[in-house]
């Protein structure tokens, strides 16, 4: 998407972030620059019986400060609240108010995942089916659960709008309502890769002339007992008891990731539209690629999907890999995922893979499904603006199986205004985006 290619260009003009290390871009960047982690002992839920006692929580988030329609908050899960708040910050950052863009030319594209319900929301219904009074303790098991009572009088004990809190398309819906965005509206549910894939769809929407401006982002909260148990069982959570040293992407002694929560949203505009209104441009989206491992996604596959995603992004960006100034890695901090990711860089970029500085920001705020990729992209955009690359925390013992130039001692001055950020699911759904400061 080079300026002289004659193609429609898509640029980022607004950025909003709600994360465990800061709400708003300034607080977020300040933490990255200082190497300050957001991982601590879990407080939102009782952790005594959970396999991991650590999490990256947002402890100072008040949704009423960001969401105009206060009544709608009651039908928003934590995930949705974070996404709408980040969208508000992004639109403010872009200098756009409701009505500044033709509503029919303003769209929304979001990455979202499974939104887990809380046990309390269904507790009264479960008790009714078990024959217990509502004052009984929920901890006592009842082997005589009466399923036939569910259709009798139990449904009335569940709020009619309960399901709206769990639907993954609701972040995009609430954002569109908040800003009267009547253009294309879509939700990508591909877990870790969702945010970058949402960015790809937003860029394509602008390129085909269906919108002038898109609100793009990702949100999630995995700070939940069900998520912690599932991730520990199937993907691997750190069992360390030292929060500041627990998440260690690409480090030889890494033992798992940490759950977190957060959201980041970007205002993506057609270049000429942004110039006409005098917008402050962060970067141009040069290319976004995608791929999947397909069958045989174990370590031996080498991350074929990520290889294809990187190669596609480089081809669409019309750049030489040597122009990439840094890689914002998926860096999940599990033995398997980091190894597959490292191999993919070498397969996609050849010998040059070891020459590109790499940072892994999950070491600051953990892993949270569709949201962490968006927050990582925010980190790269701010790094391009500030001219410095944040270091990877807890990278102390290099893993010889992951020969990468992992930035770890201090902030690194950027040598290029071009960056690549990547994300990959455990099953191999992968995405890569290349952006360049304008």
C-alpha positions as CSV (number, residue, x, y, z in Angstrom):
1,X,0.0,0.0,0.0
2,X,2.8,2.4,-0.8
3,X,1.8,6.0,-1.4
4,X,2.7,5.9,-5.1
5,X,0.9,2.7,-5.8
6,X,-2.4,4.4,-6.6
7,X,-4.2,2.2,-4.1
8,X,-6.5,3.6,-1.4
9,X,-4.5,4.0,1.8
10,X,-5.8,3.3,5.3
11,X,-4.2,5.1,8.3
12,X,-4.6,5.1,12.0
13,X,-5.7,8.4,13.4
14,X,-7.0,7.5,16.9
15,X,-5.9,5.2,19.7
16,X,-7.6,4.2,22.9
17,X,-6.4,1.6,25.4
18,X,-7.8,0.2,28.7
19,X,-5.2,-2.2,30.2
20,X,-3.8,-3.5,33.5
21,X,-0.8,-1.1,33.1
22,X,-2.8,2.0,32.3
23,X,-6.1,3.5,31.1
24,X,-5.4,5.9,28.2
25,X,-2.4,6.0,25.9
26,X,-0.3,8.2,28.1
27,X,-0.6,6.0,31.3
28,X,-0.1,2.9,29.1
29,X,3.0,4.1,27.5
30,X,4.4,5.4,30.7
31,X,4.2,1.9,32.2
32,X,5.8,0.3,29.1
33,X,8.7,2.8,29.2
34,X,9.3,2.2,32.9
35,X,9.1,-1.6,32.5
36,X,6.2,-1.7,35.0
37,X,4.2,-4.9,35.0
38,X,0.4,-5.2,35.6
39,X,0.6,-8.8,36.9
40,X,-0.2,-9.3,40.5
41,X,-2.0,-11.7,42.9
42,X,-5.6,-12.4,41.8
43,X,-8.1,-10.3,43.7
44,X,-11.3,-10.3,41.7
45,X,-12.2,-13.8,42.5
46,X,-11.2,-16.3,45.3
47,X,-8.0,-17.9,44.1
48,X,-7.4,-20.5,46.8
49,X,-8.6,-23.5,44.7
50,X,-7.5,-22.2,41.3
51,X,-4.4,-23.7,39.5
52,X,-2.9,-20.2,39.1
53,X,-3.1,-17.5,41.7
54,X,-1.9,-14.6,39.5
55,X,-3.6,-12.3,37.0
56,X,-3.3,-8.9,35.3
57,X,-6.4,-7.1,36.4
58,X,-7.6,-3.5,35.7
59,X,-8.3,-2.3,39.2
60,X,-9.2,1.3,38.6
61,X,-11.7,0.9,35.8
62,X,-15.1,2.8,36.3
63,X,-17.3,2.2,33.2
64,X,-19.5,5.2,34.1
65,X,-16.6,7.5,33.3
66,X,-16.6,6.4,29.6
67,X,-20.0,5.1,28.6
68,X,-22.6,7.8,27.8
69,X,-25.7,5.6,28.1
70,X,-25.4,4.6,31.7
71,X,-28.5,2.4,31.5
72,X,-26.8,0.2,28.9
73,X,-24.0,-0.7,31.4
74,X,-26.2,-3.3,33.1
75,X,-26.4,-5.4,29.9
76,X,-22.7,-5.2,29.3
77,X,-20.3,-7.8,30.5
78,X,-16.8,-6.7,31.7
79,X,-15.4,-7.5,28.2
80,X,-18.0,-5.2,26.5
81,X,-17.5,-2.4,29.0
82,X,-13.7,-2.4,28.3
83,X,-14.3,-2.4,24.6
84,X,-16.7,0.5,24.6
85,X,-14.5,2.5,26.9
86,X,-11.5,2.0,24.7
87,X,-13.6,3.1,21.7
88,X,-14.5,6.3,23.5
89,X,-10.9,7.0,24.2
90,X,-9.9,6.3,20.6
91,X,-12.6,8.6,19.1
92,X,-11.5,11.4,21.5
93,X,-7.9,10.9,20.5
94,X,-8.9,11.1,16.8
95,X,-10.7,14.4,17.5
96,X,-14.0,12.9,16.3
97,X,-17.4,13.5,18.0
98,X,-20.7,11.8,17.2
99,X,-21.8,13.2,13.8
100,X,-18.4,14.4,12.6
101,X,-18.3,11.5,10.1
102,X,-21.2,10.7,7.9
103,X,-23.0,7.9,9.9
104,X,-23.5,5.8,6.8
105,X,-19.7,6.0,6.1
106,X,-18.7,5.1,9.6
107,X,-18.3,1.4,10.4
108,X,-17.2,-0.9,13.3
109,X,-15.0,-3.9,13.2
110,X,-14.3,-5.8,16.4
111,X,-12.4,-8.8,17.6
112,X,-14.1,-10.6,20.5
113,X,-14.1,-14.1,22.0
114,X,-16.1,-16.2,24.3
115,X,-17.6,-14.1,27.0
116,X,-18.0,-16.2,30.1
117,X,-21.0,-15.8,32.3
118,X,-20.7,-15.5,36.1
119,X,-22.2,-18.3,38.3
120,X,-24.2,-15.7,40.2
121,X,-26.3,-14.9,37.1
122,X,-27.7,-18.4,37.0
123,X,-27.6,-19.3,40.7
124,X,-31.3,-18.7,41.5
125,X,-32.4,-20.8,38.6
126,X,-30.1,-23.7,39.6
127,X,-31.3,-23.5,43.1
128,X,-34.9,-23.7,42.0
129,X,-34.2,-26.8,40.0
130,X,-32.5,-28.4,42.9
131,X,-35.4,-27.7,45.2
132,X,-33.3,-25.6,47.6
133,X,-34.5,-22.3,49.0
134,X,-32.6,-19.2,47.7
135,X,-31.1,-18.7,51.1
136,X,-29.4,-22.1,51.0
137,X,-25.7,-22.2,50.4
138,X,-24.6,-22.7,46.8
139,X,-21.6,-24.8,47.8
140,X,-23.6,-27.9,48.8
141,X,-24.0,-30.3,46.0
142,X,-27.4,-31.8,45.2
143,X,-27.4,-35.1,43.2
144,X,-31.2,-34.7,42.7
145,X,-31.1,-31.8,40.2
146,X,-34.6,-31.7,38.6
147,X,-34.1,-30.8,34.9
148,X,-37.9,-31.0,34.2
149,X,-38.4,-28.0,36.5
150,X,-36.4,-25.7,34.1
151,X,-39.4,-25.1,31.9
152,X,-41.9,-24.6,34.7
153,X,-41.1,-21.5,36.8
154,X,-37.3,-21.3,36.6
155,X,-36.9,-19.2,33.5
156,X,-38.5,-16.3,35.3
157,X,-35.5,-16.3,37.7
158,X,-33.1,-15.4,34.9
159,X,-33.1,-11.8,33.7
160,X,-34.6,-11.6,30.1
161,X,-31.5,-9.7,28.8
162,X,-29.0,-12.1,30.4
163,X,-27.8,-13.5,27.0
164,X,-26.9,-10.0,25.7
165,X,-24.0,-9.9,28.1
166,X,-22.4,-13.1,26.6
167,X,-22.8,-12.5,22.9
168,X,-19.4,-11.8,21.2
169,X,-21.0,-9.4,18.7
170,X,-22.2,-7.1,21.4
171,X,-19.0,-4.9,21.7
172,X,-19.4,-3.9,18.1
173,X,-23.1,-3.4,18.6
174,X,-22.7,-1.1,21.6
175,X,-19.9,0.9,19.9
176,X,-22.0,1.4,16.8
177,X,-24.9,2.7,19.0
178,X,-22.6,4.9,21.0
179,X,-21.4,6.7,17.9
180,X,-24.3,6.2,15.5
181,X,-22.1,4.2,13.2
182,X,-24.4,2.9,10.4
183,X,-21.8,1.6,8.1
184,X,-20.4,-1.9,7.8
185,X,-20.4,-3.7,11.2
186,X,-18.8,-7.1,11.8
187,X,-17.2,-9.2,14.6
188,X,-14.3,-11.5,14.2
189,X,-14.1,-14.4,16.7
190,X,-10.8,-16.1,16.1
191,X,-9.5,-15.8,19.7
192,X,-5.9,-14.5,19.8
193,X,-5.8,-13.4,16.2
194,X,-9.2,-11.6,16.2
195,X,-7.9,-8.0,16.6
196,X,-5.5,-8.1,13.7
197,X,-8.1,-9.9,11.5
198,X,-10.6,-7.2,12.4
199,X,-8.0,-4.6,11.3
200,X,-7.6,-6.5,8.0
201,X,-11.4,-6.5,7.4
202,X,-11.6,-2.7,8.2
203,X,-8.8,-1.9,5.8
204,X,-10.6,-3.9,3.0
205,X,-13.8,-2.1,3.8
206,X,-12.1,1.2,3.3
207,X,-10.2,0.0,0.2
208,X,-13.5,-1.0,-1.5
209,X,-15.0,2.4,-0.8
210,X,-17.7,1.1,1.6
211,X,-16.6,3.4,4.5
212,X,-14.4,6.5,5.1
213,X,-13.7,5.7,8.7
214,X,-13.8,2.5,10.8
215,X,-13.7,1.9,14.6
216,X,-11.5,-1.2,15.0
217,X,-10.5,-3.0,18.1
218,X,-10.5,-6.0,20.4
219,X,-11.6,-6.7,23.9
220,X,-11.6,-9.5,26.4
221,X,-11.4,-10.4,30.1
222,X,-10.1,-13.8,31.1
223,X,-10.0,-13.0,34.8
224,X,-12.6,-15.6,35.6
225,X,-12.4,-19.0,37.4
226,X,-13.7,-20.9,34.3
227,X,-11.1,-19.3,32.0
228,X,-8.3,-19.8,34.5
229,X,-9.2,-23.5,34.9
230,X,-9.6,-24.0,31.1
231,X,-6.4,-22.2,30.1
232,X,-4.4,-24.0,32.8
233,X,-5.7,-27.4,31.6
234,X,-5.4,-26.8,27.8
235,X,-2.8,-24.1,27.2
236,X,-0.7,-23.7,30.3
237,X,-0.7,-21.0,33.0
238,X,2.4,-20.2,35.0
239,X,2.5,-21.8,38.5
240,X,5.0,-19.3,39.8
241,X,4.2,-17.4,43.0
242,X,6.2,-14.2,42.1
243,X,3.9,-11.9,40.0
244,X,6.7,-9.7,38.7
245,X,8.7,-12.7,37.3
246,X,5.9,-15.0,36.2
247,X,5.3,-14.2,32.5
248,X,8.6,-14.7,30.6
249,X,8.2,-14.9,26.9
250,X,11.0,-16.7,25.0
251,X,12.9,-17.2,28.3
252,X,14.3,-20.7,28.8
253,X,12.6,-21.1,32.2
254,X,9.1,-20.0,31.0
255,X,6.4,-22.2,32.4
256,X,3.1,-20.7,31.1
257,X,1.2,-17.5,30.5
258,X,-0.9,-15.3,32.9
259,X,-4.6,-14.4,32.4
260,X,-5.4,-10.8,31.9
261,X,-8.0,-8.4,30.6
262,X,-8.1,-5.3,28.5
263,X,-9.1,-3.6,25.2
264,X,-7.6,-1.4,22.6
265,X,-9.5,0.4,19.8
266,X,-8.2,2.3,16.8
267,X,-9.8,4.8,14.4
268,X,-8.8,3.8,10.9
269,X,-9.5,6.2,8.1
270,X,-9.1,6.6,4.4
271,X,-5.9,8.7,4.0
272,X,-7.5,11.6,2.1
273,X,-10.4,11.7,4.5
274,X,-7.9,12.1,7.4
275,X,-5.9,14.7,5.6
276,X,-8.9,16.8,4.7
277,X,-9.9,17.1,8.3
278,X,-6.4,17.7,9.5
279,X,-6.1,14.5,11.5
280,X,-3.0,13.5,13.4
281,X,-1.9,10.3,11.8
282,X,-0.1,7.6,13.8
283,X,0.8,5.2,11.0
284,X,-0.3,3.7,7.7
285,X,-1.5,0.1,7.6
286,X,0.8,-1.3,4.9
287,X,-0.4,-4.9,4.8
288,X,-2.3,-7.5,6.9
289,X,-1.9,-11.2,6.3
290,X,-3.5,-14.3,7.6
291,X,-3.0,-18.1,7.6
292,X,-3.7,-21.3,9.5
293,X,-1.6,-24.3,10.3
294,X,-4.3,-26.8,9.1
295,X,-3.6,-30.4,10.1
296,X,-0.6,-31.3,12.3
297,X,-0.4,-28.2,14.4
298,X,2.1,-29.6,16.9
299,X,5.6,-28.2,17.3
300,X,6.9,-29.9,14.2
301,X,4.5,-27.9,12.0
302,X,6.7,-24.8,12.7
303,X,3.7,-22.5,12.7
304,X,2.8,-22.8,9.0
305,X,-0.1,-20.4,9.5
306,X,2.0,-17.7,11.0
307,X,4.6,-18.2,8.2
308,X,1.9,-17.6,5.6
309,X,0.5,-14.6,7.5
310,X,3.9,-13.0,7.7
311,X,4.7,-13.6,4.1
312,X,1.4,-12.3,3.0
313,X,1.7,-9.1,5.1
314,X,5.2,-8.5,3.7
315,X,4.0,-9.0,0.1
316,X,1.0,-6.7,0.5
317,X,3.1,-4.1,2.2
318,X,5.5,-4.2,-0.8
319,X,8.6,-3.9,1.5
320,X,11.8,-5.9,2.0
321,X,11.8,-7.7,5.4
322,X,15.0,-5.7,6.2
323,X,12.7,-2.6,6.5
324,X,10.9,-4.0,9.5
325,X,12.2,-2.2,12.5
326,X,10.7,-4.4,15.2
327,X,8.4,-7.4,15.7
328,X,5.8,-7.2,18.4
329,X,5.6,-10.9,19.1
330,X,2.7,-13.0,20.3
331,X,5.1,-14.1,23.0
332,X,2.6,-16.2,25.1
333,X,5.2,-17.5,27.5
334,X,4.4,-21.2,27.1
335,X,7.2,-23.6,26.0
336,X,5.3,-24.8,22.9
337,X,3.8,-21.5,21.6
338,X,7.0,-19.5,21.9
339,X,9.0,-22.3,20.2
340,X,6.5,-22.5,17.3
341,X,6.5,-18.8,16.9
342,X,10.3,-18.5,16.8
343,X,10.5,-21.2,14.2
344,X,7.9,-19.4,12.1
345,X,10.0,-16.2,12.0
346,X,12.9,-18.1,10.7
347,X,10.9,-19.8,8.1
348,X,9.2,-16.6,6.9
349,X,12.1,-14.2,7.1
350,X,15.2,-16.4,6.8
351,X,18.4,-15.4,8.4
352,X,17.2,-11.9,8.8
353,X,14.8,-13.1,11.6
354,X,17.7,-12.9,14.1
355,X,18.5,-9.3,13.2
356,X,15.0,-7.8,13.9
357,X,14.5,-6.6,17.5
358,X,11.6,-8.4,19.2
359,X,9.4,-7.4,22.1
360,X,6.8,-9.4,23.8
361,X,4.3,-7.2,25.7
362,X,2.3,-10.0,27.4
363,X,5.1,-9.9,29.9
364,X,3.4,-6.7,31.1
365,X,-0.3,-7.5,30.9
366,X,-0.7,-11.2,30.3
367,X,-2.9,-13.0,27.9
368,X,-6.6,-12.2,27.2
369,X,-8.0,-13.8,24.2
370,X,-9.0,-11.3,21.5
371,X,-8.0,-8.2,23.5
372,X,-4.3,-8.8,24.0
373,X,-3.5,-8.6,20.3
374,X,-5.2,-5.2,20.1
375,X,-3.3,-3.9,23.2
376,X,-0.1,-5.1,21.7
377,X,-0.8,-3.3,18.4
378,X,-1.3,-0.1,20.5
379,X,2.1,-0.7,22.0
380,X,3.7,-0.8,18.6
381,X,1.9,2.4,17.4
382,X,3.0,4.3,20.4
383,X,6.6,2.9,20.1
384,X,6.7,4.3,16.5
385,X,5.5,7.6,17.7
386,X,7.9,7.8,20.7
387,X,10.9,6.3,18.8
388,X,11.6,3.7,21.5
389,X,10.8,0.0,21.7
390,X,9.7,-1.3,25.2
391,X,11.7,-4.2,26.5
392,X,10.5,-7.7,27.2
393,X,10.2,-8.3,31.0
394,X,11.7,-11.4,32.6
395,X,13.9,-12.4,29.7
396,X,16.9,-13.6,31.7
397,X,18.0,-16.9,30.3
398,X,17.8,-17.0,26.4
399,X,16.3,-20.2,25.0
400,X,18.8,-21.6,22.4
401,X,15.8,-23.1,20.6
402,X,14.4,-19.5,20.1
403,X,17.3,-17.6,18.5
404,X,15.7,-14.1,18.4
405,X,16.9,-10.6,19.3
406,X,14.7,-10.2,22.2
407,X,14.9,-6.6,23.7
408,X,15.3,-7.0,27.4
409,X,17.8,-4.7,29.1
410,X,16.2,-1.3,28.5
411,X,14.3,0.7,25.9
412,X,15.8,0.4,22.5
413,X,15.9,3.3,20.0
414,X,14.0,2.4,16.9
415,X,16.0,2.1,13.7
416,X,13.0,2.1,11.4
417,X,9.6,3.6,11.3
418,X,8.1,0.3,10.2
419,X,6.8,-2.4,12.5
420,X,5.2,-5.8,12.4
421,X,2.8,-7.3,15.0
422,X,1.7,-10.9,15.1
423,X,-0.8,-13.1,16.9
424,X,-1.5,-16.8,16.7
425,X,-4.0,-19.2,18.4
426,X,-3.0,-22.5,19.9
427,X,-4.7,-24.2,17.0
428,X,-2.7,-22.2,14.4
429,X,-5.0,-19.4,13.3
430,X,-2.5,-16.6,12.6
431,X,-2.4,-13.0,11.6
432,X,0.3,-10.4,11.0
433,X,0.1,-6.7,10.4
434,X,2.7,-4.3,9.1
435,X,2.4,-0.6,9.9
436,X,4.6,2.4,9.2
437,X,4.7,5.8,10.8
438,X,3.6,8.6,8.5
